[in-house]
Amino acid sequence: MDLRTELYRATGVDLTAIDSINALTAQTVVSEIGTNVKAFSTEAQFVSFLNLAPRNKISGGKVIGKEKRKKGQRAGLALQQAATSLLQSDSYLGAQYRRLRTKLGAPPAKKAMANKLARIIYRMLKYGEAYVDKGKEFYEQRYRQIQLRILERKAAQFNLKLVEN
């Protein structure tokens, strides 16, 4: 039996097209939540069900602590394991994971990327969309543009102007 083909037949989308999601991870997610995600009206509810949403304690607009959940869903744990394999990936998600890992550290980046994977899976199952990887170069170019806009705003605060070489 070809598990990938059977999952495609059951869900109508190829979840293994997402980088780092293999047939066993897709099977775990589908067996836990089913093929119909209409029980979750939003992506945020879906991510929260999988225990991948941040649980910040906020007071006065500031994060004063973070709660840990005692029990995790198998699907959420499978997505966290899949997220760790993005470190060696040469894709859009891989580039994003490496940037988050250097910025936040390994455990928060792993949970953030599992959150991202869950949101992609939700959209694929709910709307029947196919996943298209934009590539590492697209991500790096887009990230560079964002950084340049931030630098331009900071320079404008000091009445300076950026000049390209």
N, C-alpha and C positions, 0 to 999 in steps of 0.2 A: 504494500500500500504506500502510495506517495502522499505524505502528510501535507506537503505544500499545496498540491492539487486539491486535496479534500478540503483544506481550509479555504482555498479560493472558492470552491463550489459552495461551501456553507455560508461564507460571508459576502461573496461577490466582489471582494477587493483582495489584492495581493499584499498582505501585511509584511511579507518578507522582503518587499521592495525597499522598505525603510532600512537604512544602514544600521547594522548591529542587531536587528531583529531576525532571528532564525526561526525555523519552523517550530521548534519546541517552545520558544518564548511566545510566539504567536498562539500556539495551542494553549499555553497556560493562561494567557489573557482571555482568549475566547471561552475557555472552559469556566473561568471565574465570572465573567460578565455576560456571556452569551453573545449572540450575533446581533441583537437588537439593543441599542443604547438609548432608546427613547425613554427609559426610566429616568435618565439624567437629562434635565432640560438644558443644562449648560455644561461647557467644558470644565468649569470650576467645580461643579458638583461631582463630575466624573473623577477629576484629579483628587478631590478630597476623599472620595470613597476609596481610592487606591492608597490613601495615606501618603500622598506625594505633595500635598499643599503645605506651605509653611504655616506654622502655628505660632505666630508672634503675639506676645502680650504687649499691647500698646496703651500707653497712658500719656495724655497731653501731646499726642502726635509723635511720641518717641517710642522706639522698641525698648522695653525694659526687661524683657526675658523671652525665652522660647520654651514652649512645652514640647515634650516628646510623647508620642503615642506609645502605648504599651504593646499593642498587637498590630501587626502589619498584614495586609492582604497578600496572598501569594502572587497575584498578578503585579502588584506594586513592587514586590521584592524581585520578581523576574525582570521587570523593566529597569530596576536599579542595577542588576547584574549586567543587563544588556548595555546600559549606559557606560559602564567601565570599559567595554570593548571599543568605544569610540576613540580612545586615546591614540590608537594606531591607525585610525581611519583617515583616508584622504578624501573627505567629503565636507559638505557644508556643516553638518552636525558635528563632525570630528573637529573641525577648526573652532567651532563655538565651544565645544567641551574643553579643548586645550586652553582657550582664553579664560573661561570661567574657572578652570582648575588653578591657573596661576593667580587669578584674582581672589578667589574665595577659599581655596584649599580643596583637597580631594573629596571629603564627604559631602559638603554642601553642593559642590559642582555635580557630583553623581546624582544627588536627589533632584537638582534643578534640571539636569538633562533627562532624567526619568520622567519628570513632570512634562517636559517638552515632547518626549516620545508618546506619553499618554494623550496629550492634546492632539498630536498628529493621528494617532489611532482612532480617537473619538471622531475627528473630522472624516476620516476615511470610512468608518463604519456608518456614521449618520448620513453623510451626503454622497457616499459612493465615489469619492474622489480618489484618484490615483496619486501616489507620492512621486514627485519629481525632484531629484537632487540637483541643486543649483551649482554645486561644486565649491571647492575650497577657495579658488581664485575669486569667485563672486563674493564670498563672505569677507575675504580679506580686503577686497576693493571697497565694499560697502562700509566695513569697519573703519577703513582709512578716511573715507569721506566724512563719517561721523566725527572722528577725531579732529579733522581739519575744521569742521564747523564749530566745535568746542573751542579750539585754539583761536579762531577768528573772533568769537564772542569775548573771550578773555582779553585778546589784544585790543578790541574796541573799548573795553572798560578802561584801559590805560592809554587811550588815544594813540594806539600803535596800529600799524598796518603790516600784514604778512605779505612777503614777496617770495615767489617760487624761484628756485635756482634753475 
